[in-house]
Amino acid sequence: MTSLLVRPTAPDAQGTVIDVTPASAGWTHVGFRVHKLAKGQRLEASSDDQEVCLVLLTGRANVACGEHRFDDIGKRMDIFEQIPPYAVYLPNGVSYSVEATTDLELAVCAAPGHGNHAPRLIAPDNIKQSTRGQGTNTRHVHDILPETEPADSLLVVEVFTPAGNWSSYPPHKHDVDNLPHESQLEETYYHRINPAQGFAFQRVYTDDRNLDDTMAVENGCCVLVPKGYHPVGAAHGYSLYYLNVMAGPKRVWKFHNDPDHEWLMKT
């Protein structure tokens, strides 16, 4: 079975430090990359048969796709400023470039595209912010590309979990195509931790425990969730950020809580 924990590598010529493809993950829909570009460095790429959401995790950049140009976008210089990012949606079948105007950490979120939408800027003011949970289950959410916004397959969201808190909790899953009760979605978690030497834990498990992996997640790691429940715990003293990319047969997020822990929703 493919390892669910993907550790960052040294940057290649295009600054790639994380590279998840459907083939490498052993699934069908989600692709995910992270590039770390120095000021002035340029990324040239094609979306091929995938629609793409470029998320400027930190830094500023010029993004170009045909006649569409988004110049010197970006505001967040540190992820843990906890302000919404700039992002750019691109359809399948286009070439695009990203030129870093400062040092840049860029996420490339991908899933099957069908040519139904034009390139567009997703500005921070267009991103809904919310807080979920209570007590040590509190976390803060930025909906970058939710199902209420146009796209063919992609769902993209980022979450800030305070130190010592739980997230994606109570444990939930979305691995059965059984709408309106549950949707089938593959998912990646790209983790950042503050301070960077810290760690978090993520468990991915199914009801029958045929899949039951618990991982110590360090700064810059990516966790694959092909199926099953997938709670996350942030260690005391270390706040946690993660970027989620989801896609499946239908662009709907409907999850099912682990029945053993459903009682937590009533407290």
Backbone bond lengths (Angstrom), bond angles and torsions (degrees), N, CA, C in turn:
res aa  C-N    CA-C-N  psi(-1)  N-CA   C-N-CA  omega(-1)  CA-C   N-CA-C  phi
1 M - - - 1.459 - - 1.533 109.84 -
2 T 1.333 117.34 141.30 1.454 122.67 176.30 1.524 110.35 -58.70
3 S 1.344 116.56 136.14 1.456 120.06 176.03 1.523 108.96 -63.79
4 L 1.325 116.59 137.13 1.453 120.60 -179.68 1.523 112.23 -82.94
5 L 1.325 117.84 -12.10 1.462 121.95 -178.87 1.528 109.39 -105.10
6 V 1.338 116.10 118.39 1.461 122.42 179.11 1.521 107.79 -110.61
7 R 1.323 116.20 116.87 1.467 120.31 -178.67 1.530 109.73 -92.49
8 P 1.338 117.05 149.64 1.467 119.48 178.77 1.522 111.53 -67.51
9 T 1.324 115.03 151.27 1.462 121.92 176.75 1.525 108.90 -111.67
10 A 1.322 116.81 172.23 1.460 120.43 172.13 1.526 108.29 -64.75
11 P 1.329 119.16 143.41 1.461 121.30 -178.22 1.531 111.86 -59.21
12 D 1.342 116.15 136.99 1.456 120.08 173.23 1.531 108.91 -87.76
13 A 1.343 117.51 -165.17 1.465 120.98 -176.18 1.522 112.54 -61.86
14 Q 1.345 117.40 -24.74 1.462 121.67 178.05 1.534 112.17 -101.99
15 G 1.320 115.59 13.18 1.455 119.45 178.04 1.516 114.62 76.38
16 T 1.328 118.50 11.69 1.460 121.68 -176.24 1.518 110.84 -70.41
17 V 1.339 116.23 127.04 1.464 121.06 177.26 1.539 111.84 -119.58
18 I 1.339 117.00 -21.12 1.465 123.01 173.49 1.520 107.02 -133.96
19 D 1.322 117.02 132.87 1.467 120.62 179.68 1.524 108.88 -143.28
20 V 1.336 115.88 100.68 1.462 122.63 178.18 1.520 107.68 -111.08
21 T 1.320 117.20 123.02 1.458 122.49 174.95 1.526 108.36 -116.01
22 P 1.333 117.81 161.64 1.468 117.99 174.00 1.526 112.60 -54.37
23 A 1.329 116.65 -37.19 1.476 119.50 179.76 1.522 111.32 -66.97
24 S 1.335 117.45 -43.85 1.473 119.43 -178.08 1.521 111.67 -70.62
25 A 1.341 116.50 -30.01 1.463 120.34 -179.69 1.519 112.66 -84.98
26 G 1.330 117.20 -17.43 1.461 120.69 -178.08 1.516 113.08 76.61
27 W 1.343 115.44 29.93 1.458 118.68 177.84 1.515 110.55 -133.27
28 T 1.345 118.88 -157.66 1.462 121.42 -166.52 1.522 114.60 -119.98
29 H 1.338 118.31 -32.41 1.457 119.61 -163.27 1.529 116.18 -112.16
30 V 1.313 119.30 -47.59 1.466 121.73 -166.11 1.525 111.96 -91.18
31 G 1.331 114.87 132.53 1.455 122.47 166.58 1.511 109.29 -120.69
32 F 1.335 117.39 149.27 1.461 120.15 -176.53 1.520 109.61 -154.35
33 R 1.345 114.77 130.42 1.469 120.56 175.38 1.523 109.54 -134.17
34 V 1.326 114.60 153.94 1.461 121.36 169.68 1.520 107.40 -126.64
35 H 1.337 115.28 131.08 1.464 122.69 176.51 1.517 109.04 -117.45
36 K 1.318 116.38 136.19 1.460 122.20 171.57 1.529 107.10 -112.60
37 L 1.334 115.12 109.27 1.454 121.96 -175.05 1.524 110.06 -110.66
38 A 1.333 116.21 136.83 1.455 120.75 174.22 1.526 109.58 -78.72
39 K 1.318 116.93 157.75 1.454 120.99 177.56 1.519 110.27 -51.49
40 G 1.327 116.83 128.65 1.461 122.34 -178.89 1.515 114.84 90.69
41 Q 1.337 117.90 -14.57 1.465 121.13 179.59 1.522 109.47 -74.68
42 R 1.323 115.92 148.59 1.461 121.58 -172.43 1.528 110.24 -127.19
43 L 1.314 115.75 135.83 1.457 122.71 175.29 1.522 108.32 -109.62
44 E 1.339 116.70 125.49 1.461 122.49 175.57 1.524 106.97 -114.84
45 A 1.344 116.94 129.12 1.464 119.32 -175.97 1.524 110.19 -153.28
46 S 1.317 114.73 169.97 1.458 122.08 174.67 1.515 108.30 -126.76
47 S 1.331 116.04 144.76 1.461 119.48 179.43 1.525 112.21 -81.56
48 D 1.343 117.50 -14.07 1.466 122.14 179.06 1.533 110.70 51.45
49 D 1.330 117.72 -124.97 1.475 119.12 -178.06 1.528 112.56 -95.19
50 Q 1.342 116.05 13.90 1.465 120.80 -177.55 1.526 110.79 -111.78
51 E 1.335 117.46 140.24 1.454 119.16 163.10 1.516 107.25 -79.77
52 V 1.332 116.19 154.71 1.455 121.06 -171.09 1.529 109.71 -134.87
53 C 1.319 115.71 140.67 1.455 121.72 168.15 1.525 107.29 -118.97
54 L 1.331 115.75 114.23 1.455 121.56 176.75 1.522 108.20 -88.70
55 V 1.315 117.18 119.62 1.463 121.41 179.62 1.524 108.30 -111.49
56 L 1.345 115.82 119.30 1.454 120.29 176.90 1.536 107.44 -81.09
57 L 1.320 115.26 95.75 1.461 120.19 -177.28 1.520 110.32 -64.66
58 T 1.336 116.43 -47.42 1.464 122.17 172.93 1.523 108.10 -147.20
59 G 1.329 115.91 147.78 1.449 120.78 175.72 1.516 113.67 98.19
60 R 1.347 114.90 -177.01 1.462 122.67 -176.57 1.518 109.33 -126.23
61 A 1.346 115.75 156.55 1.468 119.36 -176.02 1.517 111.16 -160.58
62 N 1.341 115.52 159.24 1.457 123.51 165.28 1.518 107.53 -99.00
63 V 1.324 117.70 127.31 1.456 122.30 178.28 1.527 108.17 -117.64
64 A 1.336 116.90 130.01 1.453 121.41 -178.99 1.520 109.79 -131.45
65 C 1.346 114.80 140.17 1.466 121.86 176.40 1.530 106.56 -149.28
66 G 1.346 116.31 101.55 1.450 119.69 -176.92 1.515 110.40 60.26
67 E 1.332 116.89 -128.42 1.457 121.49 -179.75 1.521 112.95 -80.21
68 H 1.304 117.05 -5.35 1.466 121.41 -178.67 1.529 109.78 -90.28
69 R 1.327 116.39 126.11 1.463 121.57 177.26 1.530 109.15 -131.88
70 F 1.302 114.99 134.50 1.457 121.45 176.95 1.526 105.98 -126.22
71 D 1.333 115.90 98.58 1.458 121.18 -168.46 1.521 112.76 -93.42
72 D 1.319 114.24 135.65 1.459 124.53 174.69 1.523 112.23 48.55
73 I 1.328 115.10 48.77 1.463 120.30 177.30 1.528 109.46 -88.16
74 G 1.307 115.04 159.91 1.458 120.78 -178.57 1.511 110.21 115.29
75 K 1.302 115.36 142.63 1.466 120.99 -179.29 1.518 111.24 -139.39
76 R 1.318 116.25 -33.36 1.466 121.15 -174.04 1.534 109.50 -79.31
77 M 1.314 116.74 117.14 1.458 121.21 -179.97 1.528 111.94 -95.60
78 D 1.325 115.81 -15.33 1.464 121.94 176.91 1.527 106.26 -141.51
79 I 1.322 116.98 128.18 1.465 120.01 -178.96 1.518 111.37 -51.90
80 F 1.330 116.66 -38.79 1.455 120.00 -172.38 1.534 113.31 -82.26
81 E 1.341 116.90 9.51 1.463 119.50 162.99 1.525 109.62 -63.77
82 Q 1.330 115.69 -23.79 1.467 124.36 174.51 1.533 112.20 63.50
83 I 1.339 116.31 33.04 1.457 120.59 170.31 1.520 107.97 -103.34
84 P 1.341 119.04 153.96 1.465 120.05 -178.43 1.531 111.49 -63.44
85 P 1.321 117.10 150.23 1.462 120.89 -178.72 1.528 111.67 -86.95
86 Y 1.318 115.74 171.95 1.458 121.91 161.77 1.531 107.78 -88.82
87 A 1.324 116.18 146.69 1.458 121.97 176.75 1.528 108.67 -144.60
88 V 1.330 116.03 160.91 1.463 121.88 177.49 1.522 108.34 -132.93
89 Y 1.335 116.05 128.44 1.466 121.10 174.36 1.525 108.99 -92.02
90 L 1.346 116.44 135.28 1.463 122.50 177.13 1.521 109.09 -131.93
91 P 1.338 118.16 136.83 1.462 120.11 177.91 1.531 111.22 -78.28
92 N 1.305 115.88 173.27 1.458 120.48 174.01 1.542 109.82 -68.84
93 G 1.336 115.59 160.10 1.459 121.13 173.43 1.508 115.55 75.34
94 V 1.334 118.41 25.75 1.464 120.96 178.84 1.526 110.19 -127.41
95 S 1.340 114.83 155.46 1.459 121.37 169.92 1.517 108.36 -99.86
96 Y 1.319 116.70 147.45 1.452 120.14 -179.01 1.525 110.08 -147.76
97 S 1.322 114.85 161.14 1.456 120.36 176.21 1.518 109.55 -133.90
98 V 1.322 115.14 149.89 1.458 122.55 175.22 1.519 107.17 -130.90
99 E 1.332 116.50 119.11 1.459 121.92 177.53 1.519 108.82 -111.08
100 A 1.312 116.44 120.03 1.458 120.75 -179.10 1.523 109.94 -73.45
101 T 1.336 118.03 121.97 1.468 121.78 175.32 1.524 111.48 -95.15
102 T 1.329 116.74 -11.22 1.460 124.85 164.74 1.527 104.94 -137.99
103 D 1.306 118.12 176.33 1.459 118.73 168.57 1.523 107.29 -54.99
104 L 1.330 116.06 139.46 1.464 120.92 -168.45 1.519 110.92 -136.65
105 E 1.322 116.25 134.37 1.458 121.78 166.75 1.521 107.03 -112.66
106 L 1.328 115.69 117.13 1.464 122.95 -171.14 1.514 110.20 -120.53
107 A 1.337 116.79 129.60 1.461 121.64 172.89 1.529 108.41 -101.79
108 V 1.325 115.79 135.29 1.463 122.52 176.79 1.525 107.19 -114.62
109 C 1.330 115.68 106.14 1.461 122.63 -177.65 1.528 108.13 -99.90
110 A 1.324 118.41 130.56 1.461 120.42 -172.23 1.519 111.57 -138.64
111 A 1.337 115.28 149.53 1.465 123.15 176.08 1.527 107.35 -162.67
112 P 1.329 118.82 164.48 1.468 120.41 -176.42 1.525 112.72 -54.05
113 G 1.340 115.13 131.76 1.454 121.53 178.79 1.515 111.08 -113.21
114 H 1.323 116.07 154.42 1.466 121.19 -177.47 1.519 112.05 -128.31
115 G 1.355 116.84 16.75 1.450 121.05 172.96 1.505 115.48 70.63
116 N 1.311 117.80 25.70 1.468 120.81 -174.24 1.525 114.40 -93.34
117 H 1.342 118.27 -4.21 1.456 119.69 -171.83 1.531 110.46 -140.26
118 A 1.327 116.26 150.33 1.463 122.42 179.58 1.522 110.36 -91.10
119 P 1.341 117.05 159.31 1.463 119.31 173.53 1.526 110.78 -57.54
120 R 1.320 115.94 144.65 1.465 119.28 177.92 1.521 110.01 -156.33
121 L 1.330 113.73 153.99 1.460 121.19 174.33 1.520 109.41 -86.10
122 I 1.325 115.76 135.69 1.465 121.76 171.37 1.521 106.43 -109.42
123 A 1.325 115.72 101.32 1.463 121.35 -176.05 1.529 110.44 -87.29
124 P 1.328 117.55 157.74 1.471 120.08 -179.81 1.521 113.73 -53.22
125 D 1.340 117.28 -36.08 1.466 119.95 -179.43 1.519 112.53 -66.47
126 N 1.344 117.61 -17.75 1.463 121.92 179.73 1.522 112.74 -92.18
127 I 1.326 117.14 0.14 1.460 121.60 -174.89 1.523 109.80 -102.27
128 K 1.315 115.99 119.93 1.468 120.96 179.86 1.523 110.41 -70.37
129 Q 1.322 116.23 134.91 1.458 122.63 175.85 1.525 109.38 -112.33
130 S 1.333 116.26 138.64 1.460 120.01 179.22 1.524 109.78 -151.17
131 T 1.322 114.97 164.68 1.465 121.62 175.19 1.516 108.06 -121.39
132 R 1.331 116.49 132.97 1.462 122.14 179.53 1.516 109.91 -116.98
133 G 1.325 115.28 153.94 1.455 121.10 174.80 1.515 112.79 78.10
134 Q 1.321 114.19 -174.96 1.462 121.37 179.18 1.518 108.83 -152.02
135 G 1.317 115.72 160.71 1.462 119.96 -179.46 1.518 111.66 57.54
136 T 1.335 116.37 -133.22 1.463 120.30 -178.94 1.527 112.53 -81.72
137 N 1.331 116.93 12.16 1.465 121.95 172.49 1.538 110.32 -111.12
138 T 1.323 117.49 13.20 1.462 121.74 -179.74 1.527 110.21 -76.68
139 R 1.333 117.00 136.98 1.458 122.74 172.67 1.526 108.74 -150.95
140 H 1.328 116.02 159.93 1.459 122.69 -171.67 1.531 108.84 -118.46
141 V 1.327 116.19 131.46 1.464 122.13 -165.60 1.519 110.72 -121.35
142 H 1.348 115.82 137.28 1.467 123.32 171.19 1.531 107.86 -118.86
143 D 1.324 116.88 114.10 1.468 121.47 179.91 1.525 109.29 -86.27
144 I 1.325 116.57 96.43 1.463 122.05 -176.06 1.525 110.90 -75.62
145 L 1.320 117.13 -48.58 1.467 121.70 179.41 1.532 108.42 -140.05
146 P 1.337 116.92 76.38 1.462 121.02 -179.64 1.527 110.91 -80.89
147 E 1.328 116.01 173.90 1.466 119.54 -177.49 1.518 112.80 -68.31
148 T 1.323 117.90 -14.19 1.467 121.06 177.24 1.529 112.26 -79.53
149 E 1.345 118.03 -10.06 1.459 122.74 178.60 1.524 109.44 -108.56
150 P 1.351 118.28 148.07 1.464 120.59 -171.47 1.525 114.54 -67.69
151 A 1.318 115.05 133.01 1.462 124.99 172.32 1.524 106.35 -172.28
152 D 1.323 116.74 165.90 1.460 120.80 -179.72 1.523 112.62 -87.92
153 S 1.336 116.85 -42.68 1.469 121.03 -174.37 1.521 113.74 -135.50
154 L 1.316 116.69 -33.84 1.461 121.52 -167.52 1.524 114.29 -72.62
155 L 1.337 114.45 141.15 1.457 124.10 165.73 1.527 106.66 -128.67
156 V 1.337 116.93 126.75 1.470 121.02 -175.64 1.524 109.03 -133.93
157 V 1.331 115.82 130.10 1.466 120.90 -178.60 1.527 108.29 -148.71
158 E 1.340 116.65 148.26 1.458 119.81 173.64 1.518 109.23 -121.89
159 V 1.349 114.37 149.36 1.464 120.72 -173.62 1.523 109.31 -135.13
160 F 1.333 115.57 135.69 1.462 122.97 174.66 1.526 108.20 -110.36
161 T 1.335 116.00 121.73 1.458 121.66 -178.66 1.527 109.02 -113.71
162 P 1.329 118.69 117.34 1.465 120.39 -179.49 1.531 111.67 -60.17
163 A 1.310 115.48 154.84 1.461 121.74 179.75 1.523 110.80 -52.94
164 G 1.324 115.99 135.16 1.454 122.16 177.96 1.512 114.90 81.71
165 N 1.343 118.05 -2.56 1.459 120.95 -177.44 1.522 112.47 -95.25
166 W 1.323 114.52 164.55 1.458 122.88 173.65 1.524 109.87 -102.04
167 S 1.331 114.75 156.76 1.459 120.31 -177.20 1.524 108.39 -148.64
168 S 1.345 115.95 163.00 1.470 120.03 -170.00 1.534 108.21 49.08
169 Y 1.307 114.48 46.71 1.460 122.38 -167.60 1.523 109.46 -144.31
170 P 1.341 120.07 139.31 1.460 127.13 0.33 1.533 111.98 -55.20
171 P 1.333 117.08 154.96 1.464 119.63 -177.66 1.523 111.36 -54.92
172 H 1.334 115.47 133.69 1.460 120.74 179.19 1.521 109.34 -135.94
173 K 1.318 115.10 162.83 1.462 120.79 177.78 1.524 109.67 -137.84
174 H 1.337 115.15 162.93 1.469 122.18 174.24 1.533 106.57 -149.83
175 D 1.334 115.84 74.70 1.463 120.22 -175.04 1.524 113.79 -129.25
176 V 1.344 117.00 12.56 1.465 121.68 179.41 1.525 108.59 -127.27
177 D 1.332 116.55 130.30 1.469 121.25 177.27 1.522 107.78 -81.97
178 N 1.337 115.93 85.61 1.459 122.50 -173.57 1.527 109.63 -140.91
179 L 1.333 114.82 52.55 1.469 118.93 179.64 1.521 110.79 -68.38
180 P 1.319 118.22 146.43 1.468 127.40 10.56 1.523 114.86 -89.26
181 H 1.318 118.41 10.34 1.465 120.83 -174.45 1.522 113.02 -86.74
182 E 1.330 117.82 -37.06 1.466 121.31 -176.63 1.511 108.89 -155.74
183 S 1.326 115.93 142.18 1.464 120.85 176.31 1.527 109.99 -111.64
184 Q 1.321 115.45 159.13 1.462 121.99 -178.99 1.523 108.41 -100.52
185 L 1.324 116.56 111.36 1.460 121.91 -176.86 1.522 110.33 -136.94
186 E 1.322 116.91 127.79 1.461 121.73 166.19 1.531 107.90 -76.74
187 E 1.340 116.78 157.16 1.460 118.26 -175.86 1.524 111.56 -152.54
188 T 1.329 115.14 142.37 1.465 121.04 169.76 1.523 109.28 -115.85
189 Y 1.331 114.78 147.20 1.470 123.08 173.80 1.524 107.08 -119.23
190 Y 1.329 116.68 115.53 1.466 120.67 173.60 1.526 107.75 -101.07
191 H 1.326 116.49 117.45 1.461 121.93 -170.72 1.527 112.26 -102.65
192 R 1.332 114.70 136.49 1.460 122.17 167.39 1.523 107.77 -128.31
193 I 1.328 115.93 144.82 1.465 121.30 -172.71 1.522 109.58 -130.23
194 N 1.313 116.66 142.13 1.458 123.10 -178.88 1.529 110.56 -131.82
195 P 1.363 117.38 121.18 1.460 130.02 -6.04 1.530 112.38 -63.47
196 A 1.332 115.61 157.45 1.463 121.46 -166.77 1.527 114.27 -66.93
197 Q 1.347 117.91 -18.57 1.466 119.51 -178.63 1.529 112.13 -81.83
198 G 1.337 116.80 0.29 1.461 120.18 -176.27 1.518 113.85 -79.32
199 F 1.309 115.06 -167.41 1.463 121.10 -178.69 1.520 108.93 -156.39
200 A 1.327 114.12 164.59 1.463 122.89 173.24 1.521 107.30 -138.19
201 F 1.324 116.53 173.82 1.462 120.45 176.20 1.522 109.29 -123.91
202 Q 1.318 115.22 139.93 1.463 120.41 173.53 1.523 108.90 -133.12
203 R 1.342 114.76 132.93 1.462 121.43 177.31 1.523 108.20 -112.56
204 V 1.336 116.71 136.82 1.462 122.73 174.33 1.528 106.34 -124.98
205 Y 1.351 116.54 118.49 1.460 118.80 -174.20 1.523 110.63 -149.58
206 T 1.324 115.50 154.82 1.460 122.20 177.44 1.523 109.95 -110.41
207 D 1.318 116.68 167.20 1.468 120.67 -178.83 1.522 112.04 -58.20
208 D 1.338 116.86 -39.74 1.468 119.79 -177.62 1.528 112.64 -86.00
209 R 1.342 117.21 -2.82 1.471 123.77 178.94 1.533 112.76 65.08
210 N 1.324 117.64 14.92 1.463 118.44 170.87 1.525 110.77 -63.64
211 L 1.318 115.64 -26.84 1.459 121.68 168.40 1.527 106.43 -119.23
212 D 1.338 115.91 122.92 1.463 120.60 178.96 1.520 107.75 -158.74
213 D 1.344 115.97 86.47 1.462 122.95 -178.67 1.523 109.27 -115.89
214 T 1.326 116.26 132.10 1.452 121.93 172.57 1.519 108.06 -118.64
215 M 1.341 115.98 125.91 1.458 121.65 -171.63 1.520 111.58 -121.72
216 A 1.328 115.68 137.44 1.459 120.77 167.12 1.524 106.77 -82.30
217 V 1.327 115.61 117.07 1.458 121.59 -174.14 1.521 108.90 -103.05
218 E 1.322 116.21 126.10 1.454 121.63 178.64 1.526 110.33 -107.13
219 N 1.322 116.07 171.28 1.457 121.68 -176.09 1.528 111.32 -57.25
220 G 1.339 116.59 126.02 1.461 121.32 177.41 1.508 114.96 91.14
221 C 1.326 118.22 0.35 1.462 120.98 178.67 1.528 110.97 -80.41
222 C 1.328 114.88 156.01 1.459 122.06 175.66 1.522 108.43 -123.34
223 V 1.326 116.63 134.73 1.460 122.28 178.50 1.528 108.85 -111.95
224 L 1.326 115.68 133.26 1.462 122.32 177.50 1.528 109.23 -93.71
225 V 1.337 116.18 135.32 1.465 121.07 176.72 1.531 107.69 -123.69
226 P 1.342 117.24 88.29 1.467 119.68 179.04 1.522 112.35 -74.68
227 K 1.334 115.92 -28.76 1.461 122.25 179.74 1.520 107.73 -167.25
228 G 1.329 115.69 171.13 1.455 120.17 172.78 1.520 114.52 88.66
229 Y 1.332 114.50 174.16 1.453 123.51 177.06 1.530 108.61 -77.12
230 H 1.357 116.69 151.76 1.470 117.36 -170.83 1.536 112.67 -150.35
231 P 1.338 118.47 60.07 1.462 121.09 179.13 1.526 112.63 -69.85
232 V 1.347 115.03 157.37 1.460 122.74 -179.36 1.519 108.94 -131.08
233 G 1.330 116.57 139.75 1.460 121.42 175.46 1.522 110.77 -125.30
234 A 1.336 116.47 128.71 1.465 121.62 177.46 1.526 109.21 -91.16
235 A 1.321 116.21 133.44 1.473 120.40 -179.83 1.527 110.86 -69.26
236 H 1.321 115.65 152.06 1.468 121.08 176.07 1.526 109.21 -55.87
237 G 1.325 116.66 132.72 1.455 121.62 176.99 1.504 114.98 89.98
238 Y 1.346 117.74 -7.20 1.468 121.57 -175.44 1.525 110.33 -129.92
239 S 1.322 116.16 111.92 1.459 119.29 176.61 1.531 109.99 -78.99
240 L 1.324 115.16 152.64 1.457 121.64 -169.99 1.523 110.32 -124.95
241 Y 1.324 114.84 134.85 1.466 122.70 170.88 1.519 107.83 -117.80
242 Y 1.332 115.94 141.63 1.466 117.40 166.11 1.515 110.81 -143.48
243 L 1.332 114.34 147.25 1.459 123.49 175.09 1.514 107.57 -107.06
244 N 1.327 116.33 122.74 1.468 122.46 179.23 1.524 110.73 -101.56
245 V 1.320 115.55 135.25 1.467 122.36 169.53 1.517 106.90 -122.06
246 M 1.335 116.41 127.34 1.463 121.65 -179.75 1.524 110.08 -129.52
247 A 1.332 115.98 146.49 1.464 121.71 172.59 1.522 108.18 -164.29
248 G 1.331 114.71 153.15 1.465 121.17 179.76 1.506 110.16 -165.91
249 P 1.335 117.71 -164.41 1.467 121.54 -177.85 1.523 113.18 -60.28
250 K 1.331 117.16 -32.44 1.466 121.65 179.50 1.523 108.57 -131.34
251 R 1.334 115.77 142.35 1.468 120.68 -175.79 1.528 109.96 -87.23
252 V 1.326 114.51 69.52 1.461 122.38 -179.59 1.527 107.47 -141.10
253 W 1.341 116.26 135.22 1.467 120.83 176.87 1.520 108.59 -106.14
254 K 1.337 115.54 101.22 1.458 122.55 174.46 1.526 107.06 -128.72
255 F 1.318 116.88 119.92 1.465 119.54 -173.81 1.520 111.27 -114.33
256 H 1.324 114.22 163.62 1.467 122.90 -178.58 1.521 108.00 -125.22
257 N 1.328 116.81 121.35 1.463 120.70 179.49 1.529 110.96 -74.70
258 D 1.326 115.83 149.20 1.460 121.13 172.84 1.527 107.87 -61.87
259 P 1.335 118.50 119.91 1.474 120.48 -177.00 1.529 113.26 -56.53
260 D 1.347 117.47 -30.87 1.460 119.99 -179.92 1.527 112.37 -63.52
261 H 1.347 116.35 -23.83 1.458 119.97 -175.30 1.535 112.72 -117.05
262 E 1.314 115.94 8.83 1.463 120.83 -179.57 1.537 111.12 -59.93
263 W 1.325 117.12 -30.43 1.462 120.88 -177.68 1.528 112.07 -58.44
264 L 1.346 117.05 -24.56 1.459 120.15 -179.75 1.523 111.88 -63.75
265 M 1.319 116.84 -25.24 1.457 120.25 179.90 1.525 111.97 -71.49
266 K 1.328 116.67 -14.89 1.458 121.15 -176.48 1.518 113.30 -99.25
267 T 1.342 116.53 -2.61 1.473 119.56 -177.50 1.513 109.99 -91.75
